[in-house]
């Protein structure tokens, strides 16, 4: 490492900031290779002074991303550990569809997706099984560089090594030495930034609730024991009742960290969230998802949405009851994942903020851009609805429209300062933009508001978030910010 004079203080300072901002840990035995990685990352920033680099690392997103790339192994390939994918095909997907019904919309999360081969492999598998139209695949990673590569969906021969490389090619287009993933596969995957060690999940904000299947492979090895426990507990909470978790064969076992069922199969050892009994569902949301009425049953309980009910001037109570029934049906459709039906039932009642909220949530699962357009219209129509402004901020953040997202989140907070989740969202956006002092204030507010509630209470607007989890998540982000700006909360 020519040109760099290492001291213990310099090394520990860099690793302390790196750990605080990412949650990743490096073992003492890895110091030599870690220093090599730091030196490479420093060269990419044009720096050679360790103290100056540590100061840059504390707040610069690109510098941190460069170091993540150098200190973690981002190499992967299509259908890595092919036996696990065969287990998904033969065991897991059939079990989910048998339990929830053939028409169930399957929610899958590729956590720590690196350059995207894993989630695209899942999309290919779902397409082969005839599930392309009814699967939602979320892919997340801590590295913005890795996510950029994943979104490009362009690969070399190295990504096609392994047993399934040949079968993968039917979903790829080859041109000038590179492979391009077909658009029909690309469209099945949504890529988002998420730090497993820090971010709040499960949450509507991160779309990580009620998952049927999670793959979290080859990332747990980078965490310390305490962080592994926290991640295991959060992944467990992200699963729907009966949902499955798959880790890599080289990852640490999770059975001691969360109440998973450990399932031994011919394709490997998988984890599962136990099913709640039929008489005592884990939650109301899970109970709604577990029952999918047939079309006939649905028609018997829902009001025809072909035209709005006529207002009876002599019977406003009857009119209100009709609207209430229609809205209740829309909420039920949203809860069971029938998003098109939820839009159909709610769009006739845009005079009602509650119907607008249902419509935006449903559209967010179908067309993000259309959801934003509608939400923009609805917030203008109902400017005093804090929840609509909050949803607007979430959607804008998803498309990296951070300036507009900040304004939307600020409006939600202004309208209802008690919304801990809105303060948390504002802090997340400001932190991503590097506005650390503002982010710190927002996370403090979120922490104090959440801590004032009963620990197991679901935080308003958060769908599934408990006050305890949100408090802890806000504290994690505050530690990151404090490490970056050198202050205490």
TAKA-V568002 format. One record per residue. N is the residue number from 1. PHI is phi in radians with two decimals (999 if undefined). BURIAL is + if it has 16 or more other C-alpha atoms within 10 Angstrom, else -. D_CENTER is the distance of its C-alpha to the mean C-alpha in Angstrom with 2 decimals. Layout:
# TAKA-V568002
{{N & PHI & BURIAL & D_CENTER} {N & PHI & BURIAL & D_CENTER}}
This chain:
# TAKA-V568002
{{1 & 999 & - & 38.30} {2 & -1.04 & - & 41.11} {3 & 1.61 & - & 41.15} {4 & -2.05 & - & 38.83} {5 & -1.78 & - & 40.55} {6 & -1.43 & - & 38.19} {7 & -2.22 & - & 38.69} {8 & -1.03 & - & 36.95} {9 & -1.11 & - & 36.05} {10 & -1.11 & + & 34.47} {11 & -1.09 & + & 32.43} {12 & -1.16 & - & 31.27} {13 & -1.12 & + & 30.46} {14 & -1.13 & + & 28.16} {15 & -1.21 & + & 26.47} {16 & -1.16 & + & 26.10} {17 & -1.16 & + & 24.32} {18 & -1.05 & + & 22.13} {19 & -1.15 & + & 21.22} {20 & -1.17 & + & 20.68} {21 & -1.50 & + & 18.30} {22 & -2.08 & + & 16.25} {23 & 1.44 & + & 17.04} {24 & -1.42 & + & 18.57} {25 & -2.14 & + & 22.12} {26 & -2.11 & + & 25.09} {27 & -1.28 & - & 28.01} {28 & -0.95 & - & 31.50} {29 & -1.17 & - & 32.77} {30 & -1.67 & - & 30.43} {31 & -1.05 & - & 31.95} {32 & -1.09 & - & 34.01} {33 & -1.20 & - & 31.28} {34 & -1.17 & + & 28.96} {35 & -1.10 & + & 31.73} {36 & -1.08 & - & 32.08} {37 & -1.12 & + & 28.43} {38 & -1.07 & + & 28.79} {39 & -1.08 & + & 31.97} {40 & -1.15 & + & 30.36} {41 & -1.13 & + & 27.58} {42 & -1.11 & + & 30.34} {43 & -1.08 & - & 32.38} {44 & -1.20 & - & 29.59} {45 & -1.63 & - & 29.74} {46 & 1.36 & - & 33.56} {47 & -1.96 & - & 34.02} {48 & -2.30 & - & 36.28} {49 & -1.61 & - & 36.54} {50 & -1.14 & + & 34.32} {51 & -1.14 & - & 34.49} {52 & -1.15 & - & 33.61} {53 & -1.16 & + & 30.69} {54 & -1.05 & + & 29.38} {55 & -1.13 & + & 29.72} {56 & -1.14 & + & 27.85} {57 & -1.09 & + & 25.02} {58 & -1.17 & + & 24.56} {59 & -2.36 & + & 23.34} {60 & -1.52 & - & 23.07} {61 & -1.17 & + & 19.66} {62 & -1.15 & - & 21.40} {63 & -1.11 & + & 23.55} {64 & -1.11 & + & 20.74} {65 & -1.10 & + & 18.96} {66 & -1.04 & + & 22.35} {67 & -1.24 & + & 22.80} {68 & -1.02 & + & 19.48} {69 & -1.04 & + & 20.68} {70 & -1.33 & + & 24.06} {71 & -1.75 & + & 23.20} {72 & -2.16 & + & 20.66} {73 & -1.59 & - & 21.48} {74 & -1.59 & + & 19.29} {75 & -1.21 & - & 21.71} {76 & -2.65 & + & 20.62} {77 & -2.75 & + & 21.99} {78 & -1.12 & + & 21.61} {79 & 0.96 & + & 21.69} {80 & -1.09 & + & 21.95} {81 & 0.93 & + & 23.41} {82 & -1.02 & - & 24.52} {83 & -1.09 & - & 25.64} {84 & -1.18 & + & 22.11} {85 & -1.17 & + & 21.39} {86 & -1.18 & + & 24.71} {87 & -1.13 & + & 23.69} {88 & -1.09 & + & 20.67} {89 & -1.16 & + & 23.20} {90 & -1.60 & - & 26.04} {91 & -1.97 & - & 24.69} {92 & -1.32 & + & 21.07} {93 & -1.06 & + & 20.72} {94 & -1.05 & - & 24.28} {95 & -1.16 & - & 23.67} {96 & -1.10 & + & 20.63} {97 & -1.23 & - & 22.67} {98 & -1.17 & - & 25.78} {99 & -1.35 & - & 24.26} {100 & -1.84 & + & 22.33} {101 & 1.80 & - & 24.57} {102 & -1.06 & - & 24.81} {103 & -1.53 & - & 23.29} {104 & -1.05 & + & 20.03} {105 & -1.52 & + & 16.87} {106 & -1.47 & + & 15.08} {107 & -1.78 & + & 11.29} {108 & -2.21 & + & 10.39} {109 & -2.22 & + & 7.66} {110 & -1.71 & + & 9.26} {111 & -1.52 & + & 8.20} {112 & 1.07 & + & 10.57} {113 & -1.42 & + & 11.58} {114 & 0.95 & + & 14.40} {115 & -1.52 & + & 16.41} {116 & 1.81 & + & 14.95} {117 & -1.08 & + & 17.64} {118 & -1.13 & + & 15.64} {119 & -1.11 & + & 13.31} {120 & -1.18 & + & 16.46} {121 & -1.09 & + & 18.45} {122 & -1.09 & + & 16.35} {123 & -1.13 & + & 16.92} {124 & -1.09 & + & 20.58} {125 & -1.09 & + & 20.91} {126 & -1.10 & + & 19.62} {127 & -1.10 & + & 22.02} {128 & -1.11 & - & 24.82} {129 & -1.58 & - & 24.33} {130 & 1.30 & - & 24.54} {131 & -1.96 & + & 21.00} {132 & -1.03 & + & 19.96} {133 & -1.49 & - & 20.27} {134 & -2.35 & + & 18.35} {135 & -2.17 & + & 15.24} {136 & -2.09 & + & 11.67} {137 & -2.02 & + & 10.14} {138 & -1.73 & + & 6.66} {139 & -2.20 & + & 7.49} {140 & -2.28 & + & 6.44} {141 & -2.76 & + & 9.38} {142 & -1.47 & + & 11.29} {143 & -1.69 & + & 14.07} {144 & -1.16 & + & 14.48} {145 & -1.14 & + & 17.48} {146 & -1.11 & + & 15.84} {147 & -1.13 & + & 13.31} {148 & -1.10 & - & 16.47} {149 & -1.12 & - & 18.28} {150 & -1.09 & + & 15.73} {151 & -1.16 & - & 15.85} {152 & -1.18 & - & 19.62} {153 & 0.99 & + & 19.70} {154 & -2.15 & + & 23.05} {155 & -2.42 & + & 24.32} {156 & -1.85 & - & 27.57} {157 & -0.98 & - & 29.51} {158 & -1.05 & - & 27.95} {159 & -1.36 & + & 24.64} {160 & -1.89 & + & 26.75} {161 & -1.23 & - & 28.52} {162 & 1.72 & - & 28.57} {163 & -1.12 & - & 29.68} {164 & -1.71 & + & 27.54} {165 & -1.01 & + & 28.14} {166 & -1.14 & - & 30.87} {167 & -1.12 & - & 29.07} {168 & -1.18 & + & 26.12} {169 & -1.09 & - & 28.54} {170 & -1.19 & - & 29.02} {171 & -1.81 & + & 25.57} {172 & -2.18 & + & 26.44} {173 & -1.99 & - & 28.98} {174 & -1.69 & - & 31.14} {175 & -2.72 & - & 32.63} {176 & 0.95 & - & 34.41} {177 & 1.44 & - & 33.14} {178 & -2.25 & - & 29.44} {179 & -1.90 & + & 27.30} {180 & -2.00 & + & 25.15} {181 & -1.20 & + & 22.56} {182 & -1.00 & + & 23.74} {183 & -1.05 & - & 22.15} {184 & -1.10 & - & 21.84} {185 & -1.48 & + & 19.48} {186 & -1.00 & + & 17.62} {187 & -1.18 & - & 16.92} {188 & -1.44 & + & 15.09} {189 & -2.05 & + & 12.15} {190 & -2.02 & - & 9.62} {191 & -1.76 & + & 8.83} {192 & -2.47 & + & 6.75} {193 & -1.34 & + & 7.74} {194 & -2.79 & + & 6.39} {195 & -1.73 & + & 9.32} {196 & -1.02 & + & 9.36} {197 & -1.46 & + & 12.70} {198 & -2.16 & + & 12.22} {199 & -1.22 & + & 9.11} {200 & -1.49 & + & 8.92} {201 & -2.81 & + & 7.11} {202 & -1.24 & + & 7.59} {203 & -2.87 & + & 7.52} {204 & -1.10 & + & 8.23} {205 & -1.03 & + & 7.46} {206 & -1.76 & + & 3.67} {207 & 0.97 & + & 4.56} {208 & -2.00 & + & 4.32} {209 & -1.75 & + & 8.06} {210 & 0.95 & + & 11.10} {211 & -1.37 & + & 10.17} {212 & -1.46 & + & 13.48} {213 & -2.63 & + & 12.91} {214 & -2.16 & + & 10.89} {215 & -1.89 & + & 12.47} {216 & -2.27 & + & 12.39} {217 & -2.11 & + & 15.65} {218 & 1.09 & + & 17.84} {219 & -2.17 & + & 15.79} {220 & -1.08 & + & 16.99} {221 & -1.14 & + & 20.42} {222 & -1.62 & + & 19.62} {223 & -1.81 & + & 19.02} {224 & -1.32 & - & 21.86} {225 & -1.02 & - & 22.64} {226 & -1.13 & - & 21.43} {227 & -1.21 & + & 17.97} {228 & -1.03 & + & 17.82} {229 & -1.08 & + & 18.72} {230 & -1.09 & + & 16.04} {231 & -1.14 & + & 13.26} {232 & -1.06 & + & 15.05} {233 & -1.12 & + & 15.33} {234 & -1.26 & + & 11.69} {235 & -1.10 & + & 10.87} {236 & -1.04 & + & 13.87} {237 & -1.17 & + & 12.76} {238 & -1.32 & + & 9.57} {239 & -1.39 & + & 12.18} {240 & -1.20 & + & 14.40} {241 & -0.96 & + & 18.04} {242 & 1.45 & + & 19.29} {243 & -1.23 & + & 15.93} {244 & -1.97 & + & 16.19} {245 & -2.20 & + & 14.93} {246 & -2.11 & + & 16.50} {247 & -1.97 & + & 17.22} {248 & -1.34 & + & 19.74} {249 & -1.09 & - & 23.40} {250 & -1.63 & - & 23.82} {251 & -1.37 & - & 21.04} {252 & -1.15 & - & 22.35} {253 & -1.16 & + & 22.70} {254 & -1.95 & + & 20.46} {255 & -1.02 & - & 22.93} {256 & -1.50 & - & 24.30} {257 & -1.80 & + & 21.12} {258 & -2.63 & + & 19.71} {259 & -1.36 & - & 21.61} {260 & -1.25 & + & 20.53} {261 & -1.46 & + & 23.12} {262 & -1.66 & + & 24.03} {263 & -1.96 & - & 25.01} {264 & -1.60 & - & 27.45} {265 & -2.20 & - & 27.75} {266 & -1.22 & - & 29.79} {267 & -1.91 & + & 26.70} {268 & 2.33 & + & 25.53} {269 & -1.72 & + & 24.27} {270 & -2.04 & + & 21.07} {271 & -1.97 & + & 19.49} {272 & -2.53 & + & 19.08} {273 & -1.43 & + & 18.40} {274 & -1.00 & + & 21.87} {275 & -1.33 & - & 22.55} {276 & -1.28 & - & 23.82} {277 & -1.16 & - & 27.40} {278 & -1.09 & - & 28.23} {279 & -1.54 & - & 30.14} {280 & -2.43 & - & 27.61} {281 & -1.08 & - & 24.00} {282 & -1.04 & - & 21.31} {283 & -2.72 & - & 20.33} {284 & -1.09 & - & 21.44} {285 & -1.07 & + & 18.18} {286 & -1.13 & + & 18.49} {287 & -1.10 & + & 22.16} {288 & -1.15 & + & 21.61} {289 & -1.24 & + & 19.32} {290 & -1.36 & + & 21.95} {291 & -2.11 & - & 24.66} {292 & -2.02 & + & 24.78} {293 & -1.06 & - & 28.14} {294 & -1.24 & - & 30.25} {295 & -1.07 & - & 31.12} {296 & -1.12 & - & 34.46} {297 & -1.13 & - & 33.11} {298 & -1.11 & - & 30.66} {299 & -1.13 & - & 33.58} {300 & -1.37 & - & 35.65} {301 & -1.96 & - & 33.34} {302 & -1.84 & + & 31.90} {303 & -1.45 & + & 34.08} {304 & -1.03 & - & 34.79} {305 & -1.67 & - & 32.64} {306 & -1.16 & - & 35.13} {307 & -2.69 & - & 36.67} {308 & -1.18 & - & 36.12} {309 & -1.12 & - & 38.43} {310 & -1.28 & - & 41.62} {311 & -1.32 & - & 42.18} {312 & -1.64 & - & 45.20} {313 & -1.04 & - & 47.01} {314 & -1.52 & - & 48.89} {315 & -2.50 & - & 45.85} {316 & -1.06 & - & 42.86} {317 & -1.10 & - & 41.72} {318 & -1.11 & - & 41.58} {319 & -1.07 & + & 39.57} {320 & -1.09 & - & 37.04} {321 & -1.15 & - & 36.81} {322 & -1.12 & + & 36.16} {323 & -1.06 & + & 33.36} {324 & -1.09 & - & 31.87} {325 & -1.15 & - & 32.06} {326 & -1.08 & + & 30.48} {327 & -1.14 & + & 27.56} {328 & -1.08 & + & 27.16} {329 & -1.12 & + & 27.09} {330 & -1.12 & + & 24.39} {331 & -1.13 & + & 22.20} {332 & -1.16 & + & 22.92} {333 & -1.09 & + & 22.05} {334 & -1.10 & + & 18.63} {335 & -1.11 & + & 18.09} {336 & -1.60 & + & 19.13} {337 & 1.50 & + & 17.03} {338 & -1.58 & + & 20.17} {339 & -1.20 & + & 18.77} {340 & -1.09 & + & 21.90} {341 & -1.15 & + & 24.13} {342 & -1.08 & + & 22.30} {343 & -1.13 & + & 22.89} {344 & -1.03 & + & 26.45} {345 & -1.34 & + & 27.27} {346 & -1.72 & + & 25.95} {347 & -1.24 & + & 27.03} {348 & -1.42 & + & 30.67} {349 & -2.18 & + & 30.15} {350 & -1.17 & + & 28.72} {351 & -1.27 & - & 31.34} {352 & -1.88 & + & 29.22} {353 & -0.97 & + & 26.13} {354 & -1.11 & + & 24.66} {355 & -1.19 & + & 24.99} {356 & -1.08 & + & 23.43} {357 & -1.09 & + & 20.32} {358 & -1.06 & + & 20.09} {359 & -1.11 & + & 20.71} {360 & -1.12 & + & 18.07} {361 & -1.09 & + & 15.33} {362 & -1.18 & + & 16.76} {363 & -1.11 & + & 17.13} {364 & -1.06 & + & 13.55} {365 & -1.58 & + & 12.90} {366 & -2.01 & - & 15.99} {367 & -2.50 & - & 16.74} {368 & -1.05 & + & 14.79} {369 & -1.09 & - & 18.06} {370 & -1.15 & - & 20.09} {371 & -1.07 & + & 17.86} {372 & -1.14 & + & 18.44} {373 & -1.04 & - & 22.13} {374 & -1.13 & + & 22.53} {375 & -1.13 & + & 20.82} {376 & -1.06 & - & 23.15} {377 & -1.12 & - & 26.03} {378 & -1.21 & + & 25.15} {379 & -1.17 & + & 24.76} {380 & -1.24 & - & 28.19} {381 & -1.34 & - & 29.58} {382 & -2.23 & + & 28.23} {383 & -1.14 & - & 28.06} {384 & -1.71 & + & 28.16} {385 & -1.54 & + & 24.98} {386 & -1.10 & + & 22.60} {387 & -1.17 & + & 19.78} {388 & -1.11 & + & 20.25} {389 & -1.13 & + & 20.18} {390 & -1.11 & + & 16.96} {391 & -1.06 & + & 15.30} {392 & -1.03 & + & 17.03} {393 & -1.10 & + & 15.56} {394 & -1.04 & + & 11.91} {395 & -1.15 & + & 12.90} {396 & -1.11 & + & 15.01} {397 & -1.14 & + & 12.49} {398 & -1.03 & + & 10.33} {399 & -1.66 & - & 13.69} {400 & 1.08 & - & 14.54} {401 & -1.60 & - & 17.39} {402 & -1.19 & + & 17.29} {403 & -1.09 & - & 20.93} {404 & -1.15 & - & 20.70} {405 & -1.12 & + & 17.43} {406 & -1.05 & + & 19.38} {407 & -1.09 & - & 22.25} {408 & -1.13 & + & 20.32} {409 & -1.13 & + & 18.74} {410 & -1.11 & + & 22.24} {411 & -1.14 & + & 23.78} {412 & -1.06 & + & 21.59} {413 & -1.16 & + & 22.62} {414 & -1.10 & - & 26.19} {415 & -1.28 & + & 26.43} {416 & -2.60 & - & 25.15} {417 & -1.24 & + & 25.12} {418 & -1.50 & + & 24.22} {419 & -1.40 & + & 20.56} {420 & -1.03 & + & 18.87} {421 & -1.19 & + & 15.32} {422 & -1.23 & + & 16.79} {423 & -1.07 & + & 18.34} {424 & -1.11 & + & 15.16} {425 & -1.09 & + & 13.48} {426 & -1.03 & + & 16.79} {427 & -1.07 & + & 16.85} {428 & -1.11 & + & 13.53} {429 & -1.20 & + & 14.93} {430 & -1.11 & + & 18.34} {431 & -1.11 & + & 17.33} {432 & -1.11 & - & 15.73} {433 & -1.48 & + & 19.06} {434 & 1.51 & - & 21.13} {435 & -1.51 & - & 22.61} {436 & -1.25 & + & 22.57} {437 & -1.15 & - & 25.23} {438 & -1.13 & - & 23.61} {439 & -1.10 & + & 20.21} {440 & -1.10 & + & 22.20} {441 & -1.09 & + & 23.88} {442 & -1.13 & + & 20.76} {443 & -1.19 & + & 19.16} {444 & -1.06 & + & 22.62} {445 & -1.06 & + & 22.80} {446 & -1.08 & + & 19.46} {447 & -1.10 & + & 20.70} {448 & -1.18 & - & 24.12} {449 & -1.16 & + & 23.14} {450 & -1.21 & + & 20.77} {451 & -1.17 & + & 23.43} {452 & -1.38 & - & 26.05} {453 & -1.67 & - & 24.53} {454 & -0.98 & - & 25.11} {455 & -0.94 & - & 22.59} {456 & -1.67 & - & 21.41} {457 & -1.31 & - & 21.37} {458 & -1.31 & + & 18.31} {459 & -1.23 & + & 17.75} {460 & -0.92 & + & 18.78} {461 & 1.30 & + & 16.32} {462 & -1.64 & + & 13.34} {463 & 1.26 & - & 13.69} {464 & -2.26 & + & 13.25} {465 & -1.29 & + & 13.26} {466 & -1.50 & + & 16.57} {467 & -1.08 & + & 18.70} {468 & -1.08 & + & 19.05} {469 & -1.17 & + & 15.40} {470 & -1.18 & + & 15.05} {471 & -1.04 & + & 18.40} {472 & -1.15 & + & 17.47} {473 & -1.11 & + & 14.32} {474 & -1.11 & + & 16.66} {475 & -1.12 & + & 19.28} {476 & -1.06 & + & 17.19} {477 & -1.17 & + & 16.60} {478 & -1.11 & + & 20.29} {479 & -1.09 & + & 21.40} {480 & -1.08 & + & 19.75} {481 & -1.15 & + & 21.46} {482 & -1.12 & + & 24.68} {483 & -1.13 & + & 24.83} {484 & -1.36 & + & 24.48} {485 & -1.90 & - & 27.12} {486 & 1.22 & - & 29.27} {487 & -2.14 & - & 29.52} {488 & -2.06 & - & 29.04} {489 & -1.58 & - & 27.50}}
